Amino acid sequence: MPQLETALPELYVQPGESHLVREPTIMRTVLGSCVGVTFWAPRLGMAGLCHPMLPAHPAKPAEKSLANSRRYADFAIRELSRQFDSLGARRGEIEVKLFGGGDVLVVINPASRPTVGRLNCEAALRVLQEEGFSVAASSLGGTSGINIQFNTGTGEVLLKRLSLPKACMPGVDCSVGTACPSWETCALRARKRQHRQN
């Protein structure tokens, strides 16, 4: 079972927060309908993680504060991108990975209206594309939350599903039809997804 180094300092990123670090760190967060976006610039030894909760910043927010604005995927991604720009990172050298956006609450008629999780995924993907980023790996949607651990020294992200959908049998991941590992790297997940598409 993969484990990230424990000798590194750890930082838990709360919902609605964004952090940029300039030394190897383990950044952790738990995602349900929120999305988590990791940014890794190895040449500069920098990395970041944003954990927005809602898709789009309102045109006329009730409260104008940086902390409040980071709750929105469009604002959080653009704001963290600008921080990387100001420190000399080029968009093409930043590795971006995207997680979460699950439908963790029971929805009676999901076809009638998009869920917050789906809207968060769509907003994050759209803004990342508009900002000139390619998504290197992702694990989006589903019906369970995930715990992610981001090693900012290596760029590796491990994820752990918090629970299985009720329709699954214990130990089976319905999205890939294979035994669920307790931790998996998102690079492994990306290879599984590419293999299924071919």
N, C-alpha and C positions, 0 to 999 in steps of 0.2 A: 504494500500500500504506500503510495507516494506521501512524503511529508516534507514540508518546507523547513528550512533551517530555523531553529528556535533561538540561536544566539543573536539574531538580529533584533533591533528594536521593533516593537509592534505598534500599529496605529489602527484603531477602530474608527471607521468612517460611518458616521450616523446618517440616517435619512436626511436629505436636504443639504448635505455637506459636500465640499470639494477640498482636496488637499493635493499639494505638489510637494515632493520631497527630493532632496539632492544628495541623499546617502542611502545605501541599501537598507531597506525596511520591509517588514511584512505588513501590508495593508489588508485589513479584513473588513468585510461587511456581510450583512444578510439581506437578501433581496426576495421580495414577493412580486407585487405588481410594479414596483420601482425598477429602474434599470441602473446598472453599474457599468461605467465606461472606464477602462484602464488605458493609460497613455504611457508609453515607454520610449525614451530617447537615450539609447545606450551610449552614443558618442559623447553626450554631455553628462551622463550619469544622473539623469533626472527621470522622474516618473510621477504620474498623478492618477487619482481616482476620483470620479464624481458619482454621487448617488442621488440623482434627481427622482422626485416622487410623482410629478405630473408632467404632461407633454409640453404645454406651451405657456409661456409667460404672458399674462394678460396685458393688453394694450394700455389699460389704465389701472395699474395695481392699487389696491387699497392701501398697502404699505410699501413705501419705496426704501428698501434696504437690501444690501448685498446678500445678507444671510437669507432673507426671504426669497430673493430672486434665484438663488441656487437650488431651490426646490423644483425648478422647471428645467426639463431636458434641454430645450433650445438654448436657454440662457447659460446653464451650467457648462455645456459642451463648448460654447463659444468663448465663455470667460476663461476656462482652463486652457483652451487653444491659444488665446491671446497671451496668457502667462508664459506658455512655452515659446511663442514668437518673441516676446520681449527678452528672453534669456538666450536667444540665438538658435533655437531649434528650427529646422526646416520641416514642413508638413510631411514631405515624402519620406523622411527618416524616422518618423514617429510610428511605432507599432501600436495599433488600437485594437482592443478586444471589447466585446459587448455582451452583457449578461442580463438575465432577469426578464421582466415584463410578463410574468406568469399570471394566470387567472386563478388566484389562490382562494377567491371567494366563490361560493356557489352562485351561478348565474342561471336564472330560470329559462330565459330564451336568449342565448348568446347571439343568435343570428339577427335579432331585432335591433341591436345597438352594439357598437364596438365597446369592448371593455377598457378599463384604464390601462391594464397591462398591454393590450394590443396597441392602444394609442401611444403609449410610452415607447414601445418598440419602433413603431412607424416614425415618430418624431425624431428619435435618436438616429435611426438610419438615414433619414432625410437630411438632418443637420450635419452629420458626419460627411455625407456626400457633398453637400453644399460647401463645407469647409475644406474640401480637398483631401479627406482621409479615406483610406481603404481599410475595411475591417478584416483583420488577419484571422480572427476566430470568434465564434459566438456560441452562446447557448441561450436561446430566447423562447419565450412562451412556456407552454406546459401548464400543469395544474398544481405544481409544488414549488415551494420556496427553495432557494439555494443559498449556501454559505460559500463565499469566495475568499481565497487567500492569494494575494498578489505579492510575489517576491520582486521588489523593484530593482534588485541587483541583477537578476537573470531575465526578467520579463515573464517568468512562468506564472500562470494562474491555475490554481487548483480549485475545483468546485465539488461541493457535496450536496446532494439532494436532501432536503429536510424531511420529506415524506413521499410516499408513493401515491399516485392516484388510486382511488378506490377500485377502479376497473382493473388494476394490475394485480397480478399474483405477487406474493412476497418474493423479492429478489429479482424481479423482472422489470426492466425499463421499457414501457410501451413504445416510446419514440424510436428506439433502436432495436427492440426485440432481442436483447441480450441481457445477460446477468448484470445487475447494477453494481458497480464497484462503489466502495464507500467514498473514495476520492478519485477523481480523474483529472488529467490535465486537459485544458481546452484544446491543446494541439491534437491530442488523441481524438477528441470529439470532432474536430474539424476534419480529420482524416476519415472518420466513420461517415460523416455527412457527404464528403466528396465521393467516397466509394459507392454509397447508395445512389448518388446522382448519375454515376457513370454506368 
